[in-house]
Amino acid sequence: MFDVRFFVEAFVTMFVIMDPPGVIPLFLAYTGGRTPAERRRIAAQAAITAFCLIVVFAVFGQVILGYLHVEVPAMQIAGGLLLLLVALELLRGTTEPRAGTVKSNVNVALVPLGTPLLAGPGAIVATIVFAQQAGAVKGGILALGLAIAAVHVVLWLFMRFSVSIIRVIKENGVELVTRIAGLLLAALAVQLIITAIRSLTA
């Protein structure tokens, strides 16, 4: 058995941070021009990539940060800067790689979808915190594992069925939503940096 309350707390927190509905416009933007089969493949790869990264940080997060002498705020600032670069690409409409590099050299399922958009600094930090708490909760490790798996299944479902959404909103709609997503992502990136600076100066 596992602690249901701890499971719900971990799931809701990670759901809010990883924001599956908000991933849809980003996913559509980075898979523009792809076939439905390619989008399905990218959706699966992105979810698996994020899941693997989150599991690694859940198990080894404290060890990795301690070994590198990296504080959590430093990770937040680095992640915020990475997200800001992605946001600028979305705002400028330069999310799609140049012709000829899309299929051979660039796999958007890994970067930027898998990380830092899905398995970003917020999700990683939350995972490390919950992993610390799991040891003190009966069945906490199992509950955290199930919560992580459930969130990534939801992420995959949102990306998987976003393929159908593009048929409704058309390319112009994707363009508009992409610009809006870029603006919101830029704000999120700046907020991550501000939060990290506040925690360092507190």
Salt bridges, closest charged atoms under 4 A:
GLU38 OE2 - LYS103 NZ 3.67
GLU175 OE2 - ARG179 NH2 2.76
